[in-house]
Structure formats: structure tokens, C-alpha cells
Amino acid sequence: MTTHPIALDKKKVGTYPAKTFSGGGYFYDDVLEYRVWVHPADDANDTDYFKAFADYESAKKYAENTDGSEDPCVLILQKEYIDEPEDGVFVKIKKRRITEWLVPWLSDSKRDTDSLDKFIADRKATPNTGP
């Protein structure tokens, strides 16, 4: 049994570009793959690479057994997302993008039909008063 969502299309795992957006958006639509970035200590060319997996558990196991590896991250698809151009200003963006996230960010952040509007409305109802 898996504790995290499985990749949307297992046949596409490993085919997505290495360079993507990083973080942001607050919500996700689909998991595309889990990635383990590896930084070989003995590589004279300083060539970092990643290995892609359809499920988190396989990625975690690979990371635990591979020297120079990071903890797994997740590549997600966002069909709509929240932009925060300045602190406390939230804008709904209707545009597809692929971005890497930390795996814990998946918890309670799967987008549904009113997630973004509710997120923005909740922030307007509770203004940031700061320290």
C-alpha cells in the first residue's frame, strides 16, 4: 500500500524535462512522478541527475540506498494555481505548469473545484497583521 498518490501515467515517468518550476502554487492537480536527485561525489564533470519513479516508496528506497542522493521530491501538474506576487497578495492563475514540490506539500493540497477561491477568500477574511 502506498502512502502518497501514484503517478498519473506510469508510461510517462522519466520523460518530463529536468528543468521545471520549483515550488509554489499551493495546490496540485496530478502527480507526474517522484524524483531522486543525485549529486555524485566522484564525478569530475559535476553532473547531477535524477531517477524518476511512479510511486513514493520506490523513490524513498532508492534514495536511502544511493550515495549522494537527496530525499525524493515530487513533480506535479498544476492546471490552476495561486500566485503570491507580494506577501499577502494572492492571485488565481488559470494556466498549466509543471513544478517540483517537497513531498509533504501533497498533504491536503489536492485541488478541487473551489479550492483556490476558498483559499483566497479565507486569506481576505483573515488579514495578515504581521509581528
ChimeraX attribute file (.defattr): number of C-alpha atoms within 10 A of each C-alpha:
attribute: neighborCount
match mode: 1-to-1
recipient: residues
	/A:1	4
	/A:2	9
	/A:3	8
	/A:4	14
	/A:5	16
	/A:6	18
	/A:7	21
	/A:8	16
	/A:9	12
	/A:10	13
	/A:11	9
	/A:12	13
	/A:13	19
	/A:14	17
	/A:15	10
	/A:16	13
	/A:17	7
	/A:18	13
	/A:19	9
	/A:20	13
	/A:21	13
	/A:22	12
	/A:23	15
	/A:24	16
	/A:25	21
	/A:26	21
	/A:27	24
	/A:28	25
	/A:29	17
	/A:30	20
	/A:31	23
	/A:32	28
	/A:33	29
	/A:34	31
	/A:35	31
	/A:36	24
	/A:37	19
	/A:38	18
	/A:39	17
	/A:40	16
	/A:41	11
	/A:42	9
	/A:43	9
	/A:44	7
	/A:45	7
	/A:46	10
	/A:47	11
	/A:48	13
	/A:49	14
	/A:50	16
	/A:51	17
	/A:52	25
	/A:53	23
	/A:54	23
	/A:55	22
	/A:56	24
	/A:57	17
	/A:58	17
	/A:59	21
	/A:60	18
	/A:61	13
	/A:62	19
	/A:63	20
	/A:64	14
	/A:65	9
	/A:66	13
	/A:67	12
	/A:68	14
	/A:69	19
	/A:70	16
	/A:71	16
	/A:72	26
	/A:73	21
	/A:74	27
	/A:75	28
	/A:76	25
	/A:77	20
	/A:78	24
	/A:79	16
	/A:80	20
	/A:81	24
	/A:82	21
	/A:83	14
	/A:84	14
	/A:85	9
	/A:86	8
	/A:87	7
	/A:88	13
	/A:89	12
	/A:90	19
	/A:91	16
	/A:92	15
	/A:93	14
	/A:94	11
	/A:95	9
	/A:96	12
	/A:97	15
	/A:98	21
	/A:99	19
	/A:100	22
	/A:101	22
	/A:102	14
	/A:103	16
	/A:104	11
	/A:105	16
	/A:106	18
	/A:107	10
	/A:108	10
	/A:109	14
	/A:110	15
	/A:111	17
	/A:112	10
	/A:113	7
	/A:114	8
	/A:115	17
	/A:116	21
	/A:117	12
	/A:118	11
	/A:119	15
	/A:120	16
	/A:121	12
	/A:122	11
	/A:123	13
	/A:124	13
	/A:125	8
	/A:126	8
	/A:127	9
	/A:128	10
	/A:129	6
	/A:130	4
	/A:131	3
